Amino acid sequence: MKKILMAIVVLLAALSCLPNKKDKDPQPDLAGTYQISRYEYHGATIIPQPGVSGQVKVVKDTDTQVTVTITVSNASTGKTATSGAVAVPLRKSSGSGYDLVDNGVSVGSIDGTTFNLSETDNTGSYSITAKK
């Protein structure tokens, strides 16, 4: 009887170490610095161009919002332009990714390794592609 009881205790201990399949998938680490590989603004290609580089800094504020800051530097002119920090709502999309949302409309995506943003307003359009 003691052997059966001991076997049950060992079995229960082993089962408690197994992962719980009901747990949510871990969220990707959205925060960090993404290097811009392509940046188009009003139809003109800003990046890639010789001497021009950029980055997107993402800070995860909550599970439903990130703050995004974009910096573009031109080595030949020595100039750097930085956007103001903009709070961007998130919406869970398929897989491990999230949509970047503006007024309820998806304008981009982020998944912890890639960042995409594309938007058009009354002054024109822009799109950014970046990777960690």
Secondary structure, DSSP 8 states (H G I E B T S, - for coil): -HHHHHHHHHHHHHHHTS--TTS--------EEEEEEEEEETTEEEESBTTEEEEEEEEEEETTEEEEEEEEEETTTTEEEE---EEEEEEE-STT-EEEEETTEEEEEE-SSEEEEEEEETTEEEEEEEE-
